[in-house]
Amino acid sequence: ADVPVSGRSSVFDTFIERFVKTEIAKSDKVTVSSQGLVNYVSHIYGVTAEFMPNGADLERFKGVARDEVAALRRKYGLENKWVIGFVGYFGDWVDIEFLVKVFREVQKSVPQAALFIVGSSDRLADHERLWASSDIIFTGQIDPRHIEPYFLACDVGVLPNKRSTF
């Protein structure tokens, strides 16, 4: 959950607030993904929440050599390409079909574009069969300890999640 939208109150918001309060009361520990949530949870629910970063450890990106990124781009045929990248597990909440449609539209204006989909999926083979080409590359699972060069090989990153109530 995130800090509620200020000034908004609906039946749904009231439900969420009660639900969160009930769950916090049952918990041994509360972790949150932003300092704002640490303060909010403390103020509203009277408990101390532990900040747990959600995202990348940016310090790890500083140690990646340009040669390593260039080699990775060479390996996947991404040299001289404008790379749109998705990095992560792509489950049912990720709309790969929408991403491919948008990519094909981008290619009309940027013919040297490539779509670089880094990660695994239970349906990886299906996605590869439907979409893989010289300009739509699926890497499959990558060891998280070596993921930084894959991010850096992208010119722009996308997160094509399906529309959801949450």
N, C-alpha and C positions, 0 to 999 in steps of 0.2 A: 504494500500500500504506500501511498505518498501523502504528503500534507494535503488536506482537502482544499478545494478552491475557495478562496476567501469570499465571504458574502453569499455563498450559494447554500441552499438548504432544500433538500428534496426528501421524499420518502426513501429513496435509494441511499442517499447520504446518511440519513438517520439509521437505516438498517446497517450500513457499513460501520458506523461509529459504535453501535451496540455490539456488533459481531467482534470488532477489534477489541473492545473493552473486555468482553467475555474471554477471548483467547488470551489476552495479556494476563488476566487474573489466573488462568490455568497454567501459565508458563513458568519455567524455572529461570529463563533468561530471555531477554529481548534483544535482537540484533536488528540494526537498521543500516541503510545504504547511503545516508547523507547526514551531515552535521545538523541540517535543518530538522530532520526527523528525530535526532537525539534530543534536541531542544523541545520539539513538539510533544513527543511521547512523555518526556519528563513533566512538562507543563500540564498536559491534558490528563494523563493517566497516573501521574505520580510515581513512575518507576524510572530507574536508570537504564537506558538502552546503550548497548555497546555498538559503536560505529564499526562497520565491516565494509570496506570499500567494495563497490560493485563495478568491475571494469578492469582495465588494463593497468599494470604496474609500469608507468611511463619511464621509470629509470631503466627498465630492461631494454627499451627501444634505443637508448643512447649507445649501447654496446654493439649494435648491429653494423657491420661494415658494408659500405656501398657495393663492394665487390660481391658480397654474399647476395644482396638484393638483385644485382645485375645477373648473377649466375642463375638465380631462381627465375627471373624473367626469361632468360635464354632457355632454360629447361622446359618451360611451359609455352614457348613461342610468343611471348609477350613483348619482345623487343620492338621498339618503334610503335607501340600501341598505347592508346589511352585506355587505362584499365579501370573498369568499374568492378568493385569487389564486394563480396559478401563473405564474412569469415565467421564460422560458428556451426553448431549443430543445426540442421534444418529439419525440424519436425513438422507436424501437420499445421502448426501455427505460422509457418513461413510460406508465403505465396510465390513459389518458384515460377509458376506459369505467368503470373502478373509481371514478375521481374523480367522474364524473357520477352514478354510483349513490349514492355517499356524499353528494354535494351534494343530491340529491333527498331523501335521508333527513333532512339538516339542514333543508331547507326545510319539512318537516312541523312543526318546532318554531320555525323562524325564517323565516316566509313572506317577509320583506323581503330575504332573502339573494340574492346574485348571485354567479355564478362567472365570474371574469375570467381568461381564458387568454391570456397575453401572449407572443407569440413565433411562430416559424415551425416548420414540419414539412414533410417530403416528402409527408405525407398530410393537409395542412391542409384542402384542399377536401373530402376524405372526412369528416373530423371535423366540419367545419362543416355538411355535408349531414345527418349523423346527429344532431348534438347542438345546434347553434346555435339560440338562441331569445332572447326578450327578457330572460331572466335567465341565459343562458349565452352570454357574449360572447367571440369570438375576435378578436384585433387583427391577427394576422399579424405579420410581422417588423417590429421597431422598431429604429431606429438605436441601437446601444449607447451612443453619446455623449449620448443623450437618454432613457435608460431609468429614471433615478431617480424621476421623477414617477409612473411606472407602478407601481413598488414601493410608493410612498407612497399610492397610490390604494386599496391593499388594506388591509383591517382585519386579515386573517390570511393568512399565506402557507402553501402546501402544496408538498410535493415527492413526488408520487405515483409513485415508481419501482416497477417490477415487482420481485418477490422474485427474488433472484439469489444464487448461491453466493458471489459476491464482494461 
